[in-house]
Amino acid sequence: MLFRYGVIFCLCFFRTGYTQAQLPSDMHNLAISSISCVYNEKFKEAKNYAKRIIKNYSNHPAGYFFYAAILNSQMEYLQSEEYEAEFYQYCDNAITKGEELQEKEPDDVWVKFIIAGANGLKGTYESRYKRWLTAFKHGWRGVVLLKEVLETNAKVIDAQYGIATYDYWRSAKTKMLWWLPGVEDKRKPAIKILYEVLDKATYVRENTALNLIDMLLNEKRYDEALQVANKLLSQYPTSLVIMWRKAEAQLGLRVLEEAEITYKSILKRVEAGSFESNYNITVCHYFLSKVYLYQKKYKQCLDAIEAMESFKLSSVSKKRLEDIYDDAATAKKIAQKKL
């Protein structure tokens, strides 16, 4: 999936009741409101909530982290690097503020958790553009901190989310090295952990669900992926980032009429939306071409490929989509021969 690789790990907090290191209640409530806005695609409102945290707690890392997380989510939604510089600035601010606060309060698990999340956000963003070395470098920095969190308090199950996500994608991307001593395939245990976190986590349930879907899609466990996607959509029925994943699961299961309906629904949204990039529209036509090829609707397949090829993209977007252009070229030859 073309949106799958934004998942080295990103900590987003959703639930109340974190007993080990509770944020002040007003900060916590603002954060929850911000995250809810993100999943409902109200990014401006989400940013306003994060800015209020920064204003009220300028020396705490939480507001800076949440703002960076919003920017990351918005860039995934738009499939754009428009806010990259601002994103890194807020990640760095979260880390700096967190480290400064740690000097005064070294036992604050929550602050360490946020520093880990800011590093993970950087890894998440880098992985979206397949810059794997820097992605895993940032991700590992976060994982080290999360392991320290668990050593301090093993009941902080949310920390297992970041570690498991890192372990999964590191294994998935280094499978050629599994034969080396000390190199393990941690994919299955990582997925098992995410299922456990999904049920028990305090703050990361929704983000865990998204990452679990991506892992299941990568493992071609499409039925499970669809179940998790549908459950998440029952809470956020208009979320495009979830709908993309649902559509891929449907395509993988070859429930083609349902996949076509979902992709057309996505296409209608992105064509009507304020997307400055043609990336999402291009990708949607590509997946529709695959649906039509499987349905043996070769004329419609070719039409979808023609539509896909008609949009101008930035050099960065073209590079990201090299694989789908190659796949579409193959599908085009097949469809032309069948007509």
N, C-alpha and C positions, 0 to 999 in steps of 0.2 A: 504493500500500500504506500502511496506517495506521501501520506501524512504520518506514516508510522514512526519515522525515525526521530521524532522530536521527543524522545522518551528516555534518555539516559537516566535522569530522574529529576522531577520538579515537585517541590513540596508545596502543596496548597492546602489550606486548613479549613475544615468545614463544620466541625462538631463542637459542641460545648462539653465541659466536664473534664478537661485535662487537669488531673489532680497533681501531677508531678511539678509543674511550673506554669501556673496559670497567668496569662496576660491580665492586666487590669480589665475589669468588665467592660468599660466603655471602649477601650481599644479592641477588645475581642469582638464586641458587637459590630463595630465598624468594619472589622476584617471580614466577618461572616457576611455582612451586607454587600461588601465589595465582591466577594467570591460568587455570591448568588447572582449579582449583576453580570459577571463574566459569563456564566453558563447560560444566562438569558440574553447574551450578546448586547448588553447595555454597557459598552466599554467606557463611555464618558462618565456615566454615573459611578461606575466602579472606580475610576481614577479619582473622582471627587472624594469618595470614602477613604481611599488610601492617602490622599493629600491631607485629609483631616487628622489622620493618625500621625503623619509627619509633623503637622503644625502643633499638635498637642503633645507629641513625644519626639521631639527633634533629635534627641540623643539616643533613641532606641532604634534597633535595626528593622523592626517589624514593618513600619510604614514603607520604608524604602524597598524592602523585599516584596511586599504585596504589590507595589507599583510596578516593579520589574516583572512580576508574574503576570500582571494584567497586560503589559506590553508584549510579553511573549505569547500570551493567548491571542491577543489581537493580531499579531503577525502570523500566527498559525491560521487563524480565521481568514485573513486576507491573502495568505501565502505571499507575503511581502517582507522585505527586509527594511522597510521604511523607517522603523523606529530603532534600528540596531544600535546606533550610538547612544541614544537616550537609555536604552535597555541596559547596556553595559555600565553606563554611569550609575544607574540605580542599583545594579548588582554590586558594584564596587562600593557604593555608599553603604549598602546593607552589611557587607563584610567588614568594612572599616569601623562602622558604628558598633557592630557586634563585638569586634575584637577589643575596642576601647572599653566597652561595657564589661567584657569578660575580665579585664584587669581589675575592675572594682568588685565584680561579683563572679568569681571563677566557678562557683558551683551551680550557676543558673543553667540548667539543662535546656531550657527553652531558647535562650540566646544562642547556644551552640547549635541547636536544631535549625535555627534560622540561618546562621552562617553556612551550615551544610546545604540548606536549600538554595541559597544564592549561588554557591558553587555549582550545585546541580542544575540550576537554571541555565548557567553558561554552557554546561555540557549538553543540555537539551537543545539549545539553540544551535550549537555547532553541529550536532548530529543531524539536524534537519537539512543541512547543506553538505552532509556526508564528509565533514572534516573530522574524521574519526580520531586522529591522534590528539587534537586539542579537546575533542568531546570527552574522551576517556580520561584525559589529564584533569579536566575540571571535575568530572564525575567522581574520580578517585579521591580528590581532595574532600569532596562532600562525604563520601563513604567512610573515610577515615574518621571524620567527626561523628558520623552517625554510630559507628562502632563504639566510640568513646561514650556516646549518650547511652547506649545499651549496657555498657560496662558499669555506668553509674546507676542506671535504673533499667533493669531488664523488662519491666512492665511497659515501657514506652514502645508499644508494638508498632506505632506509626513509623518509627525509625527503620523497621524492617522493610518497609516499602521501598525506600531509596536504595538500600543495599541489594534487595532482590532484583529490582529493575536494572541496576547497574550490572549485576552478575549475569542476568539473562542476556542482555544485549552484547556484553563483552564476549560471552560464550558463542552467541549466534554469529558474531562478526569475526571470530578467530577459530572457526571449526577446523580449518586446515592445520591448526597447531595442537589439536587435542591429543595427538600421539606423543607429544613431548612430555617428559617427566614434570609433574607439578601443574600441568595445564588440565583443568577439569571442564567437563560439560555440565554447567549448572542450570541448564534451561528448565528441566522438569522440576527440580526443587524450588526454583525461583517462582514458577507458576503456582506451585502448591502454596508457597508463602503468600503470594498475592491473594489467592482465594481466602486464606485465613485472615489477612489484613482487611479484606473487603468486608468481612463479617464483624470484625472486632475493633477496627481502628477508631480512634477518636476524631481525627481531623482529616484524614486523607482518603476517605472512602470513594468519593467521586473520581478523583484523579487516579486512584488505584484501579477503578473500573475501566477508565480509558486505556491505561497502560496494559491491563490484563487483556482487553480486547485486542490490542495490537500484537501482543505475544501469541494469543490464540490464532489470530489471522496468519501470523508468520509460520505457525506450526500446522496450518491448514486444518485446525480444529474449528471449522466454520460454524457448526451447530452451537457450540458453546459460546463462541464469539457473538453470535446473533442473540442468544439468550441474555447475555450481559448487556448488550447494546439496547435491546428492547426494554430491559428493566430500567436502564439509565434514562432512556427516552420517556418513560412513564413519568419521570420527575422533571425532565427538561425537553418537552416534545418538539420544540422548534430549533434545537441546537444543531447547527450544521456539522460541527466536528464529530458529533455522535452519528448523524445521518450518513456521513461519508463511510464510517466504519460499518454501519448496518448494511449499506449497499454492497460493500465488498464481501461481507459475509454471505449475503444473498447470492451474489455472483458466484462465489466459491461453492455454494450448495447447488448451483444451477437452477435455482428457482427464478427463472429468467424473467417472467412477467412481473414478479414482485421487484426484482432488481431494476428493471426498466422503469417502473413507476417511481421508485425511490430516486434513481438518477435524474429522471425528468423533473421531479420535485426539486431536487438540488439545483438543477440547471435553471429552472424558473426563478429560484431565489437569487442565484448569483448573477443572472442576467439583469434582474431588476434592482440589485443592490448597488451600493456605492463602492464597488471594487475598482481600484485604479489599474490593477493588473488583470490581464486576460488569463492568468494561470489557471484559476478554478474553472473557467468556462472551457478552456482547452482540455483539461483533465477530464471533465465531465463528458465531453464529446468522445474522448478516447474510450472511456469505460462503456459508453453507449455503443460504440462500434464493436466492442467485445461481446456485449449482450446480443447484438444483431448477428454477429458471426456465429455464435453458438446456436442461435435460432434459425440459422441458414437463410436469413433475410439479407442477402448479399448486396442488393442495391442500397438498402438503408445503412448497411455497414460502410459502404463506400461514401455515402453522403455524410455520415458522421465523421469519417476520416478527413474528407474534404473540408468540412466545417472546422475540425480541429486544426488543420494545417493553415487555415485562413487567418488566424490571429497572430498579431505581432507580439513577441515576447522579448523581455530583456535578455542580455547574454547570460545573466545569472540564472534566470528561469529556464532558458534553453538547456543549459548545462544540467540542471536538476532533472530535466525531462528527457534526457538522451535515451534512456531505456525505453520509455513509452513511444518515442518516435520510431525507434528501431522495431519495436513490437508492432506498431501500427503499419509500418512498411511491409512487414511480413503478412499481416492480415489483409492488407490491400492486394497483394499478389494472389493470395488464396481466393479472395472474393472475386477478383477479376477473372480468374480461371473458371470459377463456378458459374459465371453469368453466360 
